Amino acid sequence: MCSILESNVFGIFGPTTKGSIESMQSIADYLDVPHIIIEPMETQNRNWSVVNLYPNHIAYSQVFADIIVMKGWKEFTIIYEGAELLSFLDNILTMQDLESGEHVLMQVVQLPDGDDYRIPLKNVKASGSVNYIVHCRKESLPQFLEQAQQVGIMSDDHSYIIMNPDFQTIDIEPYKHGGSNITGIRFFDPMLEDIQNYIVSLNGKVEELSDGQITNAIVDNAITLDLALLYDAVILYTTALNAMRLEEAANVTCESGESWNVGSSIINYIKAIEINGLTGVVRFDEDGFRSDFEVDIIELQPHGLEKVGSWNAEDGYVNTRVVIPPAELEGSDAMKGKHFIVLTALSAPYGMLKESSDKLEGNNRYEGFGIELIDELAKMNEFNYTFDIQADGVYGSLDPKTKKWTGMMEKIMDGRADFAITDLTITSSRQKAVDFTSPFMNLGITILYKKPTKQPPNLFSFISPFSMEVWKSLGGAFVGVSVLLFILGRLAPDEWQNPYPCIEEPETLDNQFTLANSFWFTLGSVLTQGSEIAPIAVSTRMAGSMWWFFTLIMVSSYTANLAAFLTVESKFYAIKSVSELSNNPYGINYGAKKGGATFSFFKDSDNMIYQKMFKYMDEHPEFQTATNDEGLERVKSDEENYAFLMESTSIEYMVERNCDVAQVGGLLDSKGYGIAMKKNSPYRQPMSESILQLQEEGKLTRMKDKWWKEKRGGGACADDDAGSAESQALVLANVGGVFILLAVGSVFAFICAIFEMIFDVWIISRKQKVSFKEELKAELNFILSFSGDVKPVRHRESSSTGSGGSKKEENGDDAQSGKDVDVDQDRAPTPRSERSTHSHHTLHSRRQSNAVQMARMRKFSRV
């Protein structure tokens, strides 16, 4: 400074460092050389030869004290960077009015040296405070806000007052849509014409001095307060010099010890005048301090910084808000640019620690279905997020004694987290406490149990293709059709055939459908071997055709199902449903996750079975687990016979990776997983709409396949059960139509046989001129007598040209023949020889009576 004084100066401006300012102040005061500074100073003597254009710290702190009063804060945290800034908090620290009885809860936190403020910010968050006074250097402010956003104290519930006057010069784009209320001050509007002209002149001068290397020293109107104050200081000092018409500079040196005789006059004159500078009206109070100044109160809005009020020493805070902040925007814009704390739990596959050899930080440490889903939602709605882990893994339930929620639910309700995502089930009780998005996954409760063991081979496995019901029906059909054929054979006239084709006029007729032959015919068809018996009458052929069609279907079905039973492994299932588990036939212990939605389902259910199971689990708390993974390990354990009740989606994930467990039974209920948020949250709609969009685009399905079947060992058991599906025996419902068709065909065959018999009786009665009624009666008596397969001929022709025996009768040998056939006088034969040619096959059964008849016929021929 002494070297500068030798150049005959009018005054000294600067410097900017506190230590240099104090040294120069002492020299300037000794020599009475005016000293102009523009830096915040907490100590300043009114008699010094110094003029400071920076607002007085007492008045400056009053600005923010009035803002706090206007906001109505009853609690807040003061966060400052260095001890030199404490003097600018005087009126804030003394806000507590003990006499009025109004209590203001405040805490003071000093930021550590360096650039990492996360630890103290986390402590502030843990304290529950949501209002913050921040006073730090402009260079530290962007990093502070960024880390506050990362820690999760920059949401809709948090408010900030930034004391640095250069707040408007930092990049505020990341915080526009964060939801926090951020208030600051400014001494000038950078868009004013004077400010713009100053910026242009500064940029031009810098470009000139740098020989064109620096073209835009000040970009985006980011002119700081110290540049504006420097401009005002120069204008103020030149105004004083011009007013005093001083033309000669100070001619003093440090060695001479003489002071400048007009220096004090210049200082006094400067303190007495006022000018309109870039920072407003520049005036000093009676003590020489700049206590009377005016500032704009600005707030951060989605569209940028907006002036909402002003402050001056006389009127204090004056609200000048013209535009009322719009209500929360609908749709994705409501979340744009905001930062949220997302609570999750380390529950595979929804949230997991990433497997990496590198050291990971922040959100990069986690992966999983829920992590990826939040990332997709953040891209769609343009918000930022930080994950917070629920260390104890408790999702949350309502304590019936304290009536308070626990776990994740408690943090969401207290505002310590904005969202919670994991396998968090949407229940009615939870829905009353918080809001949920549309379900991103649907599921139900089912059973996790050991994979069923293989059954040993069964010696009678050939019975398995048909159920017992079908076997019984098949046996009944076999007996019924056999008896039906026997009856039809007796009813149908065409089934009574001449046993001796060479004899045109036999005395008896044979029937091939004896009871034994009927059973043999049907049995041969069932075994696909056939028989030598062939139906002749229409009715018996109809019945036989129906039976053959029936056996075709049944044998084909049996063969196909038998192949499946012999190639597919049968397995033993200790339990197949929740009802079997509740009866506990094999001493199986079972439980669910303690305090989880599954346990609550059984607790609140009015189903008798579920109530029984809840009572069992409630009486055996040792069967309840802390996590799903613990339940899996107990199921797999060979030392315990244990079944675990849990959500189907989690079971699907476990079954894909643990080949010794399986899902048992169907779903007991239907519910969904959703993202939890605070009650009446404005983000529920945009989040739900985004989830529905992801569902429609198929992204949620692809994400599930990725994390269930591909990542982290997924798909290991995909083919484990290939070819081992249990075949089901055919029941009557599967083949009932064939039985119906057989029954209908049999009825038609029976009706046809009746018509055949009646028609035959009518023909005989007309031809033999006998009574139809008597002939029908005689025919029915024989049929219903079931006397065998030989039928006597009641009406024989008087003349015939068939056999030698007949010719004897025509030649008059009636006397002898009459003696031999006395035994047959009462059995006059009927004309059946005309149909004897139909018997082109060899009858397999002959009775002794047939041999006797043959002998008699030969005797007639000899005579």
Secondary structure as GFF3:
##gff-version 3
##sequence-region A 1 863
A	DSSP	alpha_helix	2	5	.	.	.	ID=ss1
A	DSSP	beta_strand	12	13	.	.	.	ID=ss2
A	DSSP	alpha_helix	18	31	.	.	.	ID=ss3
A	DSSP	beta_strand	35	37	.	.	.	ID=ss4
A	DSSP	beta_strand	50	52	.	.	.	ID=ss5
A	DSSP	alpha_helix	57	71	.	.	.	ID=ss6
A	DSSP	beta_strand	75	80	.	.	.	ID=ss7
A	DSSP	three_ten_helix	83	89	.	.	.	ID=ss8
A	DSSP	alpha_helix	90	93	.	.	.	ID=ss9
A	DSSP	beta_strand	105	110	.	.	.	ID=ss10
A	DSSP	alpha_helix	118	127	.	.	.	ID=ss11
A	DSSP	beta_strand	131	135	.	.	.	ID=ss12
A	DSSP	alpha_helix	141	151	.	.	.	ID=ss13
A	DSSP	beta_strand	159	162	.	.	.	ID=ss14
A	DSSP	three_ten_helix	167	169	.	.	.	ID=ss15
A	DSSP	three_ten_helix	173	175	.	.	.	ID=ss16
A	DSSP	beta_strand	181	186	.	.	.	ID=ss17
A	DSSP	alpha_helix	193	209	.	.	.	ID=ss18
A	DSSP	alpha_helix	225	244	.	.	.	ID=ss19
A	DSSP	alpha_helix	263	272	.	.	.	ID=ss20
A	DSSP	beta_strand	275	277	.	.	.	ID=ss21
A	DSSP	beta_strand	280	282	.	.	.	ID=ss22
A	DSSP	beta_strand	294	301	.	.	.	ID=ss23
A	DSSP	beta_strand	304	312	.	.	.	ID=ss24
A	DSSP	beta_strand	316	319	.	.	.	ID=ss25
A	DSSP	three_ten_helix	331	334	.	.	.	ID=ss26
A	DSSP	beta_strand	339	344	.	.	.	ID=ss27
A	DSSP	beta_strand	352	353	.	.	.	ID=ss28
A	DSSP	three_ten_helix	362	365	.	.	.	ID=ss29
A	DSSP	beta_strand	366	367	.	.	.	ID=ss30
A	DSSP	alpha_helix	369	381	.	.	.	ID=ss31
A	DSSP	beta_strand	384	389	.	.	.	ID=ss32
A	DSSP	alpha_helix	407	414	.	.	.	ID=ss33
A	DSSP	beta_strand	419	420	.	.	.	ID=ss34
A	DSSP	alpha_helix	428	433	.	.	.	ID=ss35
A	DSSP	beta_strand	435	436	.	.	.	ID=ss36
A	DSSP	beta_strand	441	443	.	.	.	ID=ss37
A	DSSP	beta_strand	445	450	.	.	.	ID=ss38
A	DSSP	beta_strand	453	454	.	.	.	ID=ss39
A	DSSP	three_ten_helix	461	463	.	.	.	ID=ss40
A	DSSP	alpha_helix	468	491	.	.	.	ID=ss41
A	DSSP	three_ten_helix	493	495	.	.	.	ID=ss42
A	DSSP	beta_strand	496	497	.	.	.	ID=ss43
A	DSSP	beta_strand	508	511	.	.	.	ID=ss44
A	DSSP	alpha_helix	515	526	.	.	.	ID=ss45
A	DSSP	alpha_helix	538	567	.	.	.	ID=ss46
A	DSSP	beta_strand	571	572	.	.	.	ID=ss47
A	DSSP	alpha_helix	578	583	.	.	.	ID=ss48
A	DSSP	beta_strand	589	592	.	.	.	ID=ss49
A	DSSP	alpha_helix	597	604	.	.	.	ID=ss50
A	DSSP	alpha_helix	608	619	.	.	.	ID=ss51
A	DSSP	three_ten_helix	621	623	.	.	.	ID=ss52
A	DSSP	alpha_helix	628	636	.	.	.	ID=ss53
A	DSSP	beta_strand	642	647	.	.	.	ID=ss54
A	DSSP	alpha_helix	648	657	.	.	.	ID=ss55
A	DSSP	beta_strand	661	664	.	.	.	ID=ss56
A	DSSP	beta_strand	671	673	.	.	.	ID=ss57
A	DSSP	beta_strand	676	677	.	.	.	ID=ss58
A	DSSP	alpha_helix	684	696	.	.	.	ID=ss59
A	DSSP	alpha_helix	699	705	.	.	.	ID=ss60
A	DSSP	pi_helix	706	710	.	.	.	ID=ss61
A	DSSP	three_ten_helix	711	713	.	.	.	ID=ss62
A	DSSP	alpha_helix	732	768	.	.	.	ID=ss63
A	DSSP	alpha_helix	772	785	.	.	.	ID=ss64
A	DSSP	beta_strand	790	792	.	.	.	ID=ss65
A	DSSP	alpha_helix	804	810	.	.	.	ID=ss66
A	DSSP	alpha_helix	814	820	.	.	.	ID=ss67
A	DSSP	three_ten_helix	822	824	.	.	.	ID=ss68
A	DSSP	three_ten_helix	833	838	.	.	.	ID=ss69
A	DSSP	alpha_helix	848	862	.	.	.	ID=ss70
###
